[in-house]
Amino acid sequence: MDEKILISSTIALSITIVICFIRAIKGPELADRLISINVIGTKTIVLISVVSFIIKESYFIDIVLVYALISFLGSVVISNLISEEGKR
């Protein structure tokens, strides 16, 4: 029963990631695109964690931590680019 709930949550997360990806492409401003990319990163972290729990492998948690750090650094770099563009 629990595994069916986890599998359905992975499907729902995958669908919402695709929707956020469409928003990232069509976003009218750079800030909208940055937010949607952050949401995609967060949902991907949750998705990998749920998959790790389903297949009962703990090494995916290390991958999640590295992915979270890379996502955070990417957000900081993009935020700096947006703020520098606003100064011009």
C-alpha positions as CSV (number, residue, x, y, z in Angstrom):
1,M,0.0,0.0,0.0
2,D,2.7,2.4,0.9
3,E,4.7,1.6,-2.2
4,K,1.6,2.5,-4.4
5,I,1.4,5.9,-2.7
6,L,5.1,6.5,-3.2
7,I,4.9,5.6,-6.9
8,S,1.9,7.8,-7.4
9,S,3.7,10.7,-5.7
10,T,6.7,10.2,-8.1
11,I,4.4,10.4,-11.0
12,A,2.7,13.5,-9.7
13,L,6.1,15.1,-9.0
14,S,7.3,14.3,-12.5
15,I,4.2,15.9,-14.0
16,T,4.7,19.0,-12.0
17,I,8.4,19.2,-12.9
18,V,7.3,19.2,-16.6
19,I,4.8,21.9,-15.9
20,C,7.5,24.0,-14.2
21,F,9.9,23.4,-17.1
22,I,7.3,24.8,-19.5
23,R,7.0,27.8,-17.2
24,A,10.8,28.2,-17.2
25,I,10.8,28.3,-21.0
26,K,7.8,30.7,-21.4
27,G,8.5,32.9,-18.3
28,P,8.1,36.5,-19.3
29,E,10.9,37.7,-17.0
30,L,14.2,36.3,-15.8
31,A,13.0,36.3,-12.2
32,D,10.1,34.0,-13.2
33,R,12.5,31.7,-14.9
34,L,14.8,31.7,-11.9
35,I,12.0,30.8,-9.5
36,S,10.7,28.0,-11.8
37,I,14.3,26.5,-12.0
38,N,14.5,26.6,-8.2
39,V,11.2,24.8,-8.0
40,I,12.4,22.2,-10.5
41,G,15.6,21.7,-8.4
42,T,13.6,21.3,-5.2
43,K,11.2,18.9,-6.7
44,T,14.0,16.9,-8.3
45,I,15.6,16.5,-4.9
46,V,12.4,15.3,-3.4
47,L,11.9,12.9,-6.3
48,I,15.3,11.4,-5.9
49,S,14.7,11.0,-2.2
50,V,11.4,9.2,-2.8
51,V,13.0,6.9,-5.4
52,S,15.7,6.1,-3.0
53,F,13.2,5.1,-0.4
54,I,11.2,3.0,-2.9
55,I,14.3,1.0,-4.0
56,K,15.8,1.0,-0.5
57,E,19.2,2.3,-1.5
58,S,20.8,4.9,0.8
59,Y,23.5,6.1,-1.5
60,F,21.0,8.3,-3.4
61,I,20.9,10.5,-0.4
62,D,24.5,11.5,-1.0
63,I,23.5,12.4,-4.6
64,V,20.6,14.4,-3.3
65,L,23.0,16.4,-1.0
66,V,25.4,17.2,-3.9
67,Y,22.5,18.1,-6.2
68,A,21.1,20.5,-3.5
69,L,24.5,22.2,-3.2
70,I,24.8,22.6,-7.0
71,S,21.3,23.9,-7.3
72,F,21.9,26.4,-4.6
73,L,25.2,27.6,-6.2
74,G,23.4,27.9,-9.6
75,S,20.7,30.0,-8.0
76,V,23.2,32.3,-6.5
77,V,25.0,32.8,-9.8
78,I,21.9,33.4,-11.7
79,S,20.6,35.9,-9.0
80,N,23.9,37.8,-9.3
81,L,23.5,38.0,-13.1
82,I,20.0,39.3,-12.8
83,S,21.0,41.9,-10.2
84,E,23.9,43.0,-12.4
85,E,21.6,43.3,-15.4
86,G,19.2,45.5,-13.4
87,K,22.1,47.9,-12.6
88,R,22.8,48.6,-16.2
